[in-house]
Amino acid sequence: MPRELAKIVAPVRALAAQRAVRFTLKAVRELSSLGLDELDAFEALADLNAADFNDKFASVVTGEWMYVFKPLVGDTQLYVKLILRDHCVVVSFHDDYGDDDEDEGR
């Protein structure tokens, strides 16, 4: 795993294992629409790997780096966008139905 990517994936996995993850209301709604809950999301985040990484960009709202992962969970390709702080903030968590996420902040 490239060093820079390891600095993102390892903390996200550890924070997910510790349940030190916060979900935006949007992410909670998206989880629900998939028939998932926060425990399912913790498991998916704890299983992220470098191959799941897709993109990073600065938020136009906060200037923070946002990281996009596209893990395969079961038969569903997911789109997970998060911010890494002293905890992890999941901004989006939905099926990967398109190339772009329509979230604010991008």
Secondary structure, DSSP 8 states (H G I E B T S, - for coil): --HHHHHHHHHHHHHHHTT-EEE-HHHHHHHHHTT--HHHHHHHHHT--GGGEEEEEE-TTT--EEEEE--EETTEEEEEEEEESSSEEEEEEEE--SS----TT-
